[in-house]
Amino acid sequence: MIWLKHFITFMYLHTYLVLFYTLIMCLHFSLFFLFLQVISEIIETCRAHDFTDVILVHEHRGVPDGIIISHLPFGPTAYFGLLNVVTRHDIKDKTSIGTMPEAYPHLIFDKLSTKLGERTVNILKHLFPVPKPDTKRIITFANQSDYISFRLVSCL
């Protein structure tokens, strides 16, 4: 079994990005670091410590607006722009969301059947370990008009 090790970093750490910690909770075996370094130095460090992925989150004025995912050692690398990010902390009714389970999630990819969609699925699915059959945690990536919606849910 191959253990995934993700290296997640934010270029600057503002209040909203602290709330973006949800990303780290979705990916098991993740390490979070704040680096104000050159990207090539980050990649070299990750290769030296056998990380499988590097995830860089970019923000503008405290709002996350982009994410770069790079599989190590040879890629692929993809950039995703972020729009209308809503985290668990933005939801007003805290009792309705409950706690986030730590089980590995099942993945659903909806309407990603083109060549580019298949490439995107290949990049995203390798971020997550294989779930157990009885897992009640689901992550959905749904394509609509070239926008991919990300949803994390737990079934009762």
Secondary structure, 3 states (H helix, E strand, C coil): CCCCCEEEEECCCCHHHHHCCHHHHHCCCEEEEECCCCHHHHHHHHHHCCCCEEEEEEEECCEEEEEEEEECCCCCEEEEECCCCCCHHHCCCHHHHCCCCCCCCEEEEECCCCHHHHHHHHHHHCCCCCCCCCCCEEEEEEEECCEEEEEEEECC
